[in-house]
């Protein structure tokens, strides 16, 4: 799934759903095998959508992912 999300994000780098899905997939990998490069890729995904407005239904998910990547 991660490769599909990476491809989708390359095609539409500003797509919030693609960025969040990619970040979530990366965090799952990091949980089982910590890797600084994957963590940095995850941060970059989240950085791309940092302007997500709090009114967006995905905002809470974004915040949770941000917290998880810093705790990883």
VOBA-1610 file (N, C-alpha, C; in pm, whole numbers, padded with zeros to 5 digits, always signed):
BEGIN
Unk+00082-00120+00000Unk+00000+00000+00000Unk+00087+00126+00000Unk+00198+00120+00072Unk+00284+00238+00081Unk+00330+00285-00057Unk+00370+00193-00141Unk+00416+00232-00275Unk+00305+00299-00355Unk+00184+00249-00342Unk+00070+00311-00412Unk+00046+00453-00360Unk+00055+00471-00229Unk+00036+00606-00172Unk+00149+00699-00217Unk+00271+00647-00221Unk+00384+00729-00267Unk+00362+00774-00411Unk+00319+00683-00495Unk+00293+00716-00636Unk+00183+00821-00648Unk+00076+00801-00574Unk-00036+00896-00578Unk+00009+01033-00530Unk+00090+01035-00426Unk+00137+01163-00373Unk+00229+01234-00472Unk+00310+01159-00545Unk+00395+01221-00647Unk+00310+01287-00755Unk+00199+01223-00790Unk+00112+01278-00893Unk+00033+01399-00843Unk-00004+01396-00715Unk-00083+01506-00657Unk-00024+01542-00519Unk+00088+01612-00517Unk+00158+01640-00391Unk+00080+01726-00291Unk-00021+01794-00335Unk-00099+01877-00242Unk-00227+01808-00195Unk-00245+01685-00234Unk-00364+01611-00194Unk-00348+01568-00048Unk-00431+01621+00037Unk-00421+01596+00181Unk-00440+01449+00214Unk-00536+01386+00154Unk-00562+01244+00183Unk-00443+01157+00146Unk-00383+01183+00032Unk-00266+01104-00009Unk-00151+01123+00090Unk-00128+01246+00131Unk-00019+01275+00225Unk-00044+01207+00359Unk-00166+01213+00408Unk-00197+01151+00538Unk-00189+00999+00530Unk-00237+00942+00420Unk-00228+00797+00404Unk-00083+00750+00394Unk-00001+00826+00323Unk+00141+00791+00312Unk+00207+00800+00449Unk+00179+00907+00521Unk+00237+00923+00655Unk+00194+00810+00747Unk+00069+00773+00743Unk+00020+00665+00829Unk+00087+00532+00794Unk+00103+00505+00667Unk+00171+00382+00625Unk+00317+00382+00670Unk+00382+00495+00659Unk+00520+00506+00705Unk+00530+00483+00855Unk+00438+00539+00930Unk+00440+00521+01075Unk+00421+00375+01115Unk+00343+00302+01039Unk+00326+00159+01068Unk+00458+00085+01048Unk+00531+00121+00943Unk+00662+00059+00921Unk+00761+00097+01031Unk+00760+00223+01068Unk+00851+00273+01171Unk+00825+00205+01304Unk+00699+00175+01333Unk+00664+00110+01460Unk+00727-00029+01471Unk+00738-00098+01358Unk+00795-00233+01363Unk+00945-00234+01339Unk+00995-00133+01271Unk+01139-00125+01243Unk+01180+00022+01231Unk+01216+00084+01343Unk+01254+00226+01340Unk+01359+00256+01234Unk+01336+00363+01161Unk+01424+00401+01051Unk+01417+00553+01037Unk+01529+00619+01053Unk+01530+00766+01050Unk+01490+00821+00912Unk+01527+00754+00806Unk+01489+00800+00671Unk+01338+00794+00651Unk+01276+00687+00700Unk+01130+00677+00689Unk+01062+00782+00776Unk+01119+00808+00892Unk+01063+00910+00981Unk+01070+01048+00914Unk+01181+01075+00846Unk+01195+01203+00777Unk+01096+01212+00660Unk+01077+01103+00588Unk+00978+01101+00480Unk+00839+01128+00535Unk+00809+01070+00649Unk+00680+01091+00714Unk+00662+01239+00751Unk+00765+01296+00810Unk+00760+01440+00845Unk+00736+01524+00720Unk+00802+01490+00611Unk+00785+01565+00487Unk+00642+01557+00435Unk+00582+01440+00445Unk+00442+01425+00403Unk+00352+01519+00483Unk+00374+01520+00613Unk+00292+01604+00700Unk+00320+01751+00678Unk+00444+01783+00649Unk+00483+01922+00621Unk+00411+01975+00496Unk+00391+01888+00399Unk+00325+01929+00274Unk+00181+01975+00297Unk+00117+01926+00402Unk-00023+01962+00425Unk-00041+02040+00556Unk+00064+02104+00601Unk+00061+02177+00729Unk-00043+02290+00732Unk-00084+02335+00615Unk-00182+02444+00610Unk-00326+02394+00613Unk-00344+02266+00646Unk-00479+02210+00654Unk-00560+02291+00758Unk-00676+02339+00721Unk-00752+02421+00817Unk-00817+02335+00926Unk-00827+02388+01046Unk-00892+02314+01155Unk-01035+02272+01123Unk-01099+02339+01031Unk-01236+02304+00994Unk-01242+02179+00905Unk-01128+02138+00850Unk-01123+02019+00764Unk-01146+01895+00850Unk-01226+01802+00800Unk-01259+01681+00876Unk-01136+01593+00902Unk-01030+01614+00827Unk-00907+01534+00844Unk-00807+01599+00939Unk-00840+01715+00993Unk-00747+01790+01077Unk-00705+01712+01203Unk-00799+01649+01269Unk-00766+01572+01390Unk-00671+01457+01357Unk-00695+01392+01246Unk-00606+01284+01202Unk-00466+01339+01178Unk-00458+01454+01114Unk-00330+01520+01088Unk-00255+01544+01220Unk-00325+01599+01319Unk-00262+01626+01448Unk-00212+01499+01515Unk-00292+01393+01509Unk-00251+01265+01568Unk-00125+01210+01501Unk-00122+01218+01369Unk-00005+01170+01296Unk+00119+01251+01330Unk+00102+01382+01344Unk+00215+01468+01383Unk+00270+01427+01519Unk+00182+01399+01612Unk+00225+01356+01746Unk+00295+01220+01740Unk+00240+01130+01660Unk+00299+00995+01650Unk+00438+00998+01588Unk+00457+01080+01488Unk+00589+01082+01423Unk+00695+01138+01517Unk+00657+01232+01600Unk+00754+01288+01694Unk+00782+01191+01809Unk+00687+01107+01841Unk+00706+01009+01948Unk+00778+00883+01898Unk+00780+00865+01767Unk+00841+00743+01709Unk+00992+00741+01726
//
